[in-house]
Amino acid sequence: MFELWKDEEGLTTVEYALLLALVVVAGIIAWRGLGGTVRTTVNNSADNISGAATP
């Protein structure tokens, strides 16, 4: 058991898994935070384009 505790070979895999989890959580937070803003901007742009006068 002590040999497994001192074995650092699998440590890199764990570090990459934790980093990936952190990136995923940050992506979800960004998506939720910016999603409404992007949706509002696109809708406003579409309204302005459809309401614009045609020559």
N, CA, C and O atoms as CSV, one atom per row, in Angstrom:
chain,resi,resn,atom,element,x,y,z
A,1,MET,N,N,0.823,-1.196,0.000
A,1,MET,CA,C,0.000,0.000,0.000
A,1,MET,C,C,0.865,1.256,0.000
A,1,MET,O,O,0.544,2.241,-0.665
A,2,PHE,N,N,1.962,1.213,0.751
A,2,PHE,CA,C,2.846,2.367,0.828
A,2,PHE,C,C,3.500,2.653,-0.525
A,2,PHE,O,O,3.770,3.807,-0.857
A,3,GLU,N,N,3.754,1.587,-1.307
A,3,GLU,CA,C,4.348,1.773,-2.640
A,3,GLU,C,C,3.386,2.526,-3.556
A,3,GLU,O,O,3.808,3.385,-4.331
A,4,LEU,N,N,2.113,2.211,-3.469
A,4,LEU,CA,C,1.123,2.918,-4.288
A,4,LEU,C,C,1.014,4.383,-3.882
A,4,LEU,O,O,0.792,5.248,-4.729
A,5,TRP,N,N,1.169,4.664,-2.598
A,5,TRP,CA,C,1.081,6.030,-2.099
A,5,TRP,C,C,2.224,6.885,-2.626
A,5,TRP,O,O,2.032,8.057,-2.952
A,6,LYS,N,N,3.420,6.294,-2.710
A,6,LYS,CA,C,4.594,7.040,-3.156
A,6,LYS,C,C,4.718,7.084,-4.677
A,6,LYS,O,O,5.513,7.860,-5.206
A,7,ASP,N,N,3.946,6.266,-5.384
A,7,ASP,CA,C,4.030,6.215,-6.841
A,7,ASP,C,C,3.469,7.507,-7.423
A,7,ASP,O,O,2.303,7.833,-7.200
A,8,GLU,N,N,4.286,8.240,-8.162
A,8,GLU,CA,C,3.872,9.525,-8.732
A,8,GLU,C,C,3.565,9.426,-10.219
A,8,GLU,O,O,3.347,10.447,-10.872
A,9,GLU,N,N,3.544,8.232,-10.757
A,9,GLU,CA,C,3.327,8.059,-12.187
A,9,GLU,C,C,1.924,8.487,-12.611
A,9,GLU,O,O,1.763,9.107,-13.662
A,10,GLY,N,N,0.921,8.170,-11.821
A,10,GLY,CA,C,-0.452,8.528,-12.161
A,10,GLY,C,C,-0.828,9.942,-11.759
A,10,GLY,O,O,-1.950,10.384,-12.005
A,11,LEU,N,N,0.091,10.642,-11.150
A,11,LEU,CA,C,-0.199,11.987,-10.664
A,11,LEU,C,C,-0.527,12.941,-11.809
A,11,LEU,O,O,-1.421,13.777,-11.676
A,12,THR,N,N,0.167,12.830,-12.905
A,12,THR,CA,C,-0.079,13.718,-14.037
A,12,THR,C,C,-1.498,13.540,-14.569
A,12,THR,O,O,-2.153,14.517,-14.933
A,13,THR,N,N,-1.969,12.313,-14.614
A,13,THR,CA,C,-3.326,12.055,-15.080
A,13,THR,C,C,-4.350,12.739,-14.182
A,13,THR,O,O,-5.315,13.330,-14.666
A,14,VAL,N,N,-4.137,12.655,-12.890
A,14,VAL,CA,C,-5.050,13.300,-11.944
A,14,VAL,C,C,-5.007,14.812,-12.112
A,14,VAL,O,O,-6.046,15.471,-12.070
A,15,GLU,N,N,-3.831,15.358,-12.301
A,15,GLU,CA,C,-3.708,16.807,-12.487
A,15,GLU,C,C,-4.428,17.259,-13.748
A,15,GLU,O,O,-5.118,18.279,-13.739
A,16,TYR,N,N,-4.273,16.502,-14.839
A,16,TYR,CA,C,-4.968,16.862,-16.073
A,16,TYR,C,C,-6.483,16.730,-15.913
A,16,TYR,O,O,-7.232,17.544,-16.453
A,17,ALA,N,N,-6.932,15.731,-15.188
A,17,ALA,CA,C,-8.369,15.560,-14.963
A,17,ALA,C,C,-8.927,16.725,-14.153
A,17,ALA,O,O,-10.009,17.228,-14.455
A,18,LEU,N,N,-8.196,17.154,-13.129
A,18,LEU,CA,C,-8.643,18.305,-12.340
A,18,LEU,C,C,-8.644,19.582,-13.167
A,18,LEU,O,O,-9.554,20.402,-13.039
A,19,LEU,N,N,-7.640,19.761,-14.008
A,19,LEU,CA,C,-7.584,20.934,-14.876
A,19,LEU,C,C,-8.745,20.932,-15.864
A,19,LEU,O,O,-9.365,21.968,-16.104
A,20,LEU,N,N,-9.035,19.771,-16.432
A,20,LEU,CA,C,-10.159,19.665,-17.359
A,20,LEU,C,C,-11.476,19.987,-16.658
A,20,LEU,O,O,-12.326,20.679,-17.218
A,21,ALA,N,N,-11.644,19.489,-15.444
A,21,ALA,CA,C,-12.860,19.779,-14.685
A,21,ALA,C,C,-12.984,21.275,-14.413
A,21,ALA,O,O,-14.077,21.833,-14.501
A,22,LEU,N,N,-11.880,21.920,-14.085
A,22,LEU,CA,C,-11.894,23.360,-13.836
A,22,LEU,C,C,-12.269,24.136,-15.096
A,22,LEU,O,O,-13.040,25.093,-15.030
A,23,VAL,N,N,-11.730,23.730,-16.236
A,23,VAL,CA,C,-12.046,24.401,-17.500
A,23,VAL,C,C,-13.521,24.211,-17.846
A,23,VAL,O,O,-14.173,25.141,-18.320
A,24,VAL,N,N,-14.042,23.020,-17.614
A,24,VAL,CA,C,-15.453,22.761,-17.907
A,24,VAL,C,C,-16.355,23.621,-17.024
A,24,VAL,O,O,-17.321,24.210,-17.508
A,25,VAL,N,N,-16.046,23.694,-15.743
A,25,VAL,CA,C,-16.848,24.513,-14.826
A,25,VAL,C,C,-16.775,25.984,-15.228
A,25,VAL,O,O,-17.793,26.676,-15.222
A,26,ALA,N,N,-15.586,26.466,-15.577
A,26,ALA,CA,C,-15.444,27.861,-16.009
A,26,ALA,C,C,-16.231,28.110,-17.294
A,26,ALA,O,O,-16.841,29.167,-17.453
A,27,GLY,N,N,-16.219,27.148,-18.204
A,27,GLY,CA,C,-16.980,27.284,-19.443
A,27,GLY,C,C,-18.476,27.349,-19.199
A,27,GLY,O,O,-19.183,28.137,-19.827
A,28,ILE,N,N,-18.953,26.523,-18.291
A,28,ILE,CA,C,-20.384,26.533,-17.967
A,28,ILE,C,C,-20.784,27.861,-17.334
A,28,ILE,O,O,-21.829,28.423,-17.662
A,29,ILE,N,N,-19.956,28.352,-16.435
A,29,ILE,CA,C,-20.252,29.639,-15.793
A,29,ILE,C,C,-20.256,30.762,-16.825
A,29,ILE,O,O,-21.138,31.621,-16.804
A,30,ALA,N,N,-19.284,30.760,-17.721
A,30,ALA,CA,C,-19.223,31.794,-18.763
A,30,ALA,C,C,-20.422,31.689,-19.698
A,30,ALA,O,O,-21.007,32.705,-20.075
A,31,TRP,N,N,-20.788,30.472,-20.070
A,31,TRP,CA,C,-21.917,30.265,-20.976
A,31,TRP,C,C,-23.212,30.780,-20.348
A,31,TRP,O,O,-24.012,31.441,-21.010
A,32,ARG,N,N,-23.407,30.473,-19.075
A,32,ARG,CA,C,-24.622,30.927,-18.396
A,32,ARG,C,C,-24.616,32.434,-18.206
A,32,ARG,O,O,-25.664,33.072,-18.307
A,33,GLY,N,N,-23.463,33.010,-17.935
A,33,GLY,CA,C,-23.382,34.445,-17.703
A,33,GLY,C,C,-23.520,35.259,-18.972
A,33,GLY,O,O,-24.157,36.312,-18.971
A,34,LEU,N,N,-22.926,34.779,-20.056
A,34,LEU,CA,C,-22.940,35.536,-21.306
A,34,LEU,C,C,-24.076,35.145,-22.236
A,34,LEU,O,O,-24.372,35.870,-23.185
A,35,GLY,N,N,-24.708,34.029,-21.984
A,35,GLY,CA,C,-25.762,33.546,-22.874
A,35,GLY,C,C,-26.893,34.537,-23.038
A,35,GLY,O,O,-27.333,34.789,-24.159
A,36,GLY,N,N,-27.369,35.100,-21.952
A,36,GLY,CA,C,-28.464,36.064,-22.020
A,36,GLY,C,C,-28.059,37.340,-22.724
A,36,GLY,O,O,-28.850,37.919,-23.468
A,37,THR,N,N,-26.840,37.784,-22.498
A,37,THR,CA,C,-26.344,39.003,-23.142
A,37,THR,C,C,-26.237,38.817,-24.646
A,37,THR,O,O,-26.641,39.688,-25.417
A,38,VAL,N,N,-25.697,37.692,-25.058
A,38,VAL,CA,C,-25.566,37.419,-26.497
A,38,VAL,C,C,-26.942,37.303,-27.133
A,38,VAL,O,O,-27.169,37.838,-28.218
A,39,ARG,N,N,-27.856,36.617,-26.474
A,39,ARG,CA,C,-29.208,36.453,-27.012
A,39,ARG,C,C,-29.888,37.810,-27.175
A,39,ARG,O,O,-30.522,38.062,-28.200
A,40,THR,N,N,-29.763,38.681,-26.184
A,40,THR,CA,C,-30.371,40.007,-26.242
A,40,THR,C,C,-29.766,40.836,-27.367
A,40,THR,O,O,-30.488,41.521,-28.091
A,41,THR,N,N,-28.455,40.779,-27.516
A,41,THR,CA,C,-27.786,41.542,-28.569
A,41,THR,C,C,-28.214,41.073,-29.950
A,41,THR,O,O,-28.470,41.892,-30.833
A,42,VAL,N,N,-28.293,39.767,-30.144
A,42,VAL,CA,C,-28.709,39.233,-31.445
A,42,VAL,C,C,-30.158,39.610,-31.729
A,42,VAL,O,O,-30.484,39.994,-32.853
A,43,ASN,N,N,-31.018,39.509,-30.746
A,43,ASN,CA,C,-32.423,39.883,-30.955
A,43,ASN,C,C,-32.572,41.366,-31.269
A,43,ASN,O,O,-33.357,41.733,-32.144
A,44,ASN,N,N,-31.835,42.219,-30.575
A,44,ASN,CA,C,-31.890,43.655,-30.864
A,44,ASN,C,C,-31.384,43.955,-32.264
A,44,ASN,O,O,-31.960,44.783,-32.971
A,45,SER,N,N,-30.314,43.290,-32.667
A,45,SER,CA,C,-29.786,43.493,-34.021
A,45,SER,C,C,-30.796,43.039,-35.065
A,45,SER,O,O,-30.990,43.716,-36.074
A,46,ALA,N,N,-31.434,41.909,-34.835
A,46,ALA,CA,C,-32.432,41.414,-35.780
A,46,ALA,C,C,-33.622,42.362,-35.860
A,46,ALA,O,O,-34.155,42.596,-36.945
A,47,ASP,N,N,-34.038,42.902,-34.734
A,47,ASP,CA,C,-35.142,43.867,-34.739
A,47,ASP,C,C,-34.763,45.131,-35.505
A,47,ASP,O,O,-35.576,45.671,-36.255
A,48,ASN,N,N,-33.534,45.602,-35.321
A,48,ASN,CA,C,-33.085,46.802,-36.033
A,48,ASN,C,C,-32.992,46.556,-37.529
A,48,ASN,O,O,-33.326,47.434,-38.325
A,49,ILE,N,N,-32.545,45.379,-37.915
A,49,ILE,CA,C,-32.427,45.069,-39.344
A,49,ILE,C,C,-33.812,44.948,-39.972
A,49,ILE,O,O,-34.047,45.473,-41.061
A,50,SER,N,N,-34.721,44.266,-39.299
A,50,SER,CA,C,-36.058,44.083,-39.877
A,50,SER,C,C,-36.861,45.381,-39.866
A,50,SER,O,O,-37.774,45.548,-40.675
A,51,GLY,N,N,-36.534,46.295,-38.964
A,51,GLY,CA,C,-37.256,47.563,-38.899
A,51,GLY,C,C,-36.619,48.664,-39.722
A,51,GLY,O,O,-37.148,49.774,-39.786
A,52,ALA,N,N,-35.497,48.374,-40.349
A,52,ALA,CA,C,-34.804,49.397,-41.138
A,52,ALA,C,C,-35.580,49.685,-42.418
A,52,ALA,O,O,-36.216,48.802,-42.994
A,53,ALA,N,N,-35.512,50.928,-42.840
A,53,ALA,CA,C,-36.201,51.330,-44.069
A,53,ALA,C,C,-35.438,50.801,-45.274
A,53,ALA,O,O,-34.208,50.841,-45.315
A,54,THR,N,N,-36.175,50.313,-46.238
A,54,THR,CA,C,-35.543,49.846,-47.474
A,54,THR,C,C,-35.560,50.972,-48.495
A,54,THR,O,O,-36.552,51.691,-48.620
A,55,PRO,N,N,-34.475,51.124,-49.215
A,55,PRO,CA,C,-34.422,52.233,-50.200
A,55,PRO,C,C,-35.277,51.982,-51.410
A,55,PRO,O,O,-35.331,52.818,-52.312
